[in-house]
């Protein structure tokens, strides 16, 4: 779970316009932050299978958002991949 301040900062950094909360860039950014936090948790708690399943679900969701963005606007996709340092 992201803290409110971290979530607001992530949205502020990746939004397209002032009231943007649902664009693919924002969604991928939030998913990436949550994936990072959950990965740290799973390194400490190796037997937490329920959280691991949630992590896999988030990774799949992020992949779907990225493939959508790659089809719709390749320039935005490449910029987002570079900004978040996601290896595809």
N, C-alpha and C positions, 0 to 999 in steps of 0.2 A: 504494500500500500504506500503510495507516494504521499509525502507530507503536502499540505495545502500550498505552502510557499514554493516548494520544489515544482509542483504541478503548474502553478501560475507562472513561474519563471520559464519553464519549458514551453508553455503555450505562448508566452510573450516572445520568446526567441524564434519560434517557428511559424507564427501566424502570417497570413497573407494580408489581411486587413484588420482593423481594430476589433471587430466583434467576431473574429474567426475562431471557432472552437471545434469545427468538424471537418476541416479539410484533411486530405490524406497526409499532408506534411505534419499536421498537429497530431493526428492519430498515431502515425508511425513514431514520432518523437516520444509521445507518452508511453507507447508500448515498449520502446527501446529502454526508457528509464526504468519501467517496471521489470523488464527482463533482466536488466543489470542488477537491480536490487534482489530479485529472486535468485539469481545465480549466486550471489554472495551468500544468501541464506542457505542454499543447497550445498555449498562447499563446506559449511559448518555442520549441517544436518543431512548426512548422506542417506539416511533411511526414510526421509520424508517423501514418500511416494505420491501423496496427494498433491503436494506443491509441485513436484516434478511434472505431473500430468497437466497442471495449470500452466506451467512454463511452456510445455510443448504446444499447448493450445494458443498461447500468446505468440509464440514464434510463427505458428502457422497463420495466425491472423495478420501478423505484420507482413508476412510473405505475400498474402493476398492483397493487402493494401499497396505494397510496393509493385506488384505485377500490374495492378490497375493503373497506378501512376505511370509506370513505364509505357503502357499502351496509350494512355491519354496525352501525356506530355513528357517526352524523354528528357528535355532540358531540366525540368523541375525534378525529375527522378534522379538524374545524375548529380544535381546540386545537393539534393537531400542525402544521397548516399555518401557524398564527399563530406558534407557537414557533420553527419552522425558517425562517420567512419565505420560503416557497415560493410562487411565483406560478403559479396554475393557470389 
